[in-house]
Structures are given as structure tokens and as C-alpha cells.
């Protein structure tokens, strides 16, 4: 004899809210709102905490979509070119510390320019690709 399977039904979104969510470009909340309503009820969250969770979900969803969009527009052919996969033994003269610093993107915060140059077939393309994939 099998034990009964417990299924949890999440609270549903009132149908009249859906057009409002879409009008405010918050349609993505349709996915997280039932889960967050359930969480708010179980954990007895206050209004502010509940709102923080919803807004955090929306910010994360938008950031994820924006990154996916940028990566798609960048047309990176080979997603394998990352610093983790880089063969540093290929050219031991490469300034590994400087290149890893570039990968952090701190030069953007400092509003500095960078220039990668060298003959074709060396690591400049790989490095620039890796930096693009990291950000």
C-alpha cells in the first residue's frame, strides 16, 4: 500500500490583478507571487518584508533576462573560453595577475580604458572573450 501523496496548492493570484501587473510591466511576478504569498502566510511576514521579497524576485528576474539578452546579442560562439579553462602554460609570459584583475571589471568602476593588442593567434582574443563572458 502506497502512502498518500501530499500536494500543496499555492494561493492563486486574483485574476483582476493580472492586467495591472502587465500594465506595470510586472508580468513576471505572476510566477513568484503565489509562492511568496504562501511564504508570507507561513512565516507571518509583514507587508514590508513581503514587498521586499517580491521586488527582489523581480529585480533578479530582470537582471537574468538582461544578461541573457546581452549574451545573445554578443554572439559568443564558444562559451568555453573562460578564465577557468584558460591554459596559462601556453604562454607563461602572460601577466596573469593583470589579466585576472581585468576580469573583475574594476577598470569600469574606475572609468579606465584598456587596450589589448598583439599578433593574431595569441591570447588577446581569448582574454577579451573571457572578460565578455564574465560580465
N, C-alpha and C positions, 0 to 999 in steps of 0.2 A: 504494500500500500504506500502510495506516494504522499509526502507531506503537502499540505495545501500551499500553493504559491501565493505569496502576498504581493500585490501590486499597489503601488502608491499612485494615486491620481493627484496631479498638481492642480492648484487653483487655476481656473481659466480666466482669460482676460475678457472683461466685459466688451462685447462687440462694438459698442458705441465709441470705445477708446481707440480702436484701430485706425480710423480715418484721422484722428487727431495726432496719433504717433507718426503716421505717414506725412501729414502736413508739416510737422515739425522736423521731418527727416530723422525720425527716431524709430523707423520701422524695424530696426534690428533688435529693439527692446522686446519685440513680440516673442523672441526666443528665450530671453533671460528673465522676463517679468514673472512668468508662472513659478519658476524656480526660486526667484528672490522673494515672491510673496509667501511661498511655503517656508522659506528660511526665516523670514521676518516673523511669521506666526510661531514657528517652533522655538526660535531664540528670543522671542518677545523684543524685537528690535524697535527702537524709537524711529520716528519719522526721518530724522536726520541721518541716522545710520542706514536706514533702508534706501534713502535717496543717494547716499554716498556709494552704496553697492551698485545701484542701477547706473549711476553716472560713470563709475569705474568700469563697469562692463561695456558701456557704450564707447568710452574713450579707448579701451583695449581693442574693441571690435573695429573701430575706425582706423586705429594705428596699424592693425594687422592687414586690413584691406588696402591701406595706403602703401604699405611696404610691398605687398603682393603686386599692386599696380605698378610701382616704380621698378620692381624687379622684372616684371613682364615687359615694360617699355624699354628697359636696358638691353634686352635681348642677349643676356648672358648665355652663351652656347654651352658652356661646360661648367656646371655648378661644383665641380670637383676642385677647382682652383681656389683653395683656401690656405691660410697660413698653417693650419693644422696638417695639411697634406703637402706643404712645400718641402722640396728636397734641398735643405740648406747645404748639404755636402756637394751639390752640383757646382757651386761656386763659393768656396769658403771665404772669398774676399768681400762678399756682400756684407754691408753694415747691418747685421741682423738686429741690433738694438734700435737703430734708427728706423728700420722698416717696420718693426713691431710697434714703435711709437706712432708711426703714420697710421697704422691700422686702428689705433684708438680713436682717431678723428679729432684729437685735441687741437690740431692745427686749424680746424674750422672754428673752434671756440675762440682761439687766439687771433682769428681773421688773418692767417698767414697763407701765402701761396706756396705751392710745392711744384717742383719740376722734376720729372723722371725722364732721363734721357740715356741713350746708349745705343750701341749697334743692335740690329734686329737679331733675335734669337737668344737674347739674354733675358734676365728676369724682369725687366721693366714692365713688359706687358702683363706678365703673371702677377706681379705685385700690384699693379693698378687694378687688375681684375679682382684680386683678392680683397683690396680695400673696398671696391664697389660692392662685393658680395657681403662684406662685414656690415656695411651701413645700409 
